[in-house]
Amino acid sequence: MTTSLQGLLADTWWYAMTARLGDEEFKNLVDMRVNQGFNAAQVVVGIPPETTPENPSAASPFGAAWTREGVFNERYLLHARERIRTMNRAGLAAIVYGAWGPQINWLGVERMTDWWKAILDHTADLEVIYCLTGESNLQAVFSDLALFRNNPGLIKLSDSFSSRWNVLNRLAARTQRSSKILRERRRAWSRVLESIAVLTDKSFIIHPLPRDMGFECVDHSHLLAANTAQTGHSSESRSRLYRLPLAHSAMNDGAARGFINLEPWYEGILGMFYGEDQLFAYWSSMLAGAISFCYGAHGIWNAGDGAFLNHWGNQTFSAALALDTPRLLGVSHRLFKPYLGQPAKVNFLEEKGTLLSIERRFFQGSIIFIPEAALVSDHPDGTYWLPMKGVFTENYPARGQVVIIQNT
C-alpha cells in the first residue's frame, strides 16, 4: 500500500506512541482530526525529540523504543503498530519518523539501520509514509544526558531554567558551526537511507532544520520522494512559508517531486501563531506550490500538561484540543484540494516585506489569497471565501483574510 504525498493535511503528534497519551485520548484525537478533515499525522516510532531513552516521557506503556545500549523493545513496536492501525482504520495515514537527528550518535549507523528495518517489518502492510529522521543535522547537546555526565559542573540545578536553557543553546549553536560534524552527520543518515530505501516501495522523506532543505540533507536526494523544509517558530519565517515552495518549483531537478513544509510554526507555541497565522501559512504555502500541509499545535505535539517541555509555552493538550483552527484548515483544504496537481503560474505582491497577495493562475481560472483585505483596494472580482470563518460571502470584506476564486 503506497500513500501519495500529494494532498495531505497532516497533524503533528511527536509523543503519540508514548504513555503520555492514553489509548482513549489517542483514539479521540484520531477521530477528531478525521472529522475535521485531516488525512494524516506525523508520529515518532522511536525516541521523541528533546528527550532520551532514559526519560519516562519517551516510554510507551511497555517501555521505551530502545535503550542507549541499542537493545530494541519488541513490545514497543507492537504497541506502535496497533496505534498506526487505529489511525489507518479511521482514515489517517501515518508519517512515521524513525528517530531524531542526534540519536544516530547514540545508536550508530549500523544499529540505526537495524532499527529502521524493524520499523519496516512492523509497518509494511500499513498506510504509512516514512521520514528518515527529524532535524537530521541537529546537534542537540541539551537533549543528550552524556553532556551532564561528562560535565557535571557545567550547569547548576540552582540556576533558573532560562539561564540553563541559554547556556545549553549556546553550546548547541557552537556545535552546529562545526562543518566536519555536519558532514559526518549527513553521511551517517545517508548511509541509513541507502540501506533501507531499497527494502520498501513506500515513500521516504527527511525533516531538516530551518536553515536546510530536505534534498540538501543526504548525499543521494533521488531516494527522497519530496523536497521538505521546516520554517520553524519565529515571526521572521513568515516570508519563507511561500518563498521556499517557490524556490523548489524553480529547481530543474526537483520540482517534479513536490515540496512540503513539515514544520511551520505551531499554534500556541511561545504564546503565538494562532488561527490567523495558521490560515496564512496554509494559503500562502499551498498557492506557492506546496503539495501538502502540516499543522501542529503546542500541547498536542508534546502531549503537554503545561509543565512538560514548557520552555516552548504552557498550552496544554486539552487547551489545544479546543482550538477551532484545525476545523477551519480542514474546510480550506477541502476547497483547495481539487486544484492540486494542475499546472499553474504563481504571482505574488509584497510591500516593504509584507505579503499583499499571492495568486495561483490555472488554465481555467485563478485563486488569490489576500492576507489583509484592507490593504488591497484594487482587488479582482470573483467568488469570495473567508478562511477565518470557513464560509463564502457575497461581498469583498472590509478587513481580514480573503480568498478570491475566479473561473474563466
Secondary structure, DSSP 8 states (H G I E B T S, - for coil): ----STT-EEEEETTTTSTTS-HHHHHHHHHHHHHHT--EEEEESSS-TT--TTSGGG-BTTB-SB-TT--B-HHHHHHHHHHHHHHHHHT-EEEEE--BTTHHHHH-HHHHHHHHHHHHHHHTTS-EEEE--BSTT---GGG-HHHHHH-TTSS-TTS-HHHHHHHHHHHHHHHHT-HHHHHHHHHHHHHHHHHHGGG-SS-EE----TT--GGGSSS-GGG-SSEEE---S-GGGTTHHHHHHHHHHT-TTTGGG-EEES----BTGGG---HHHHHHHHHHHHHHT-S-EE--BTTTTTT--SSTTGGG----HHHHHT-SHHHHHHHHHHHHGGGTTS--EEEEEEETTEEEEEEEEETTEEEEEES-GGG-SS---SEEEETTTTEEESS--SSS-EEEEEE-
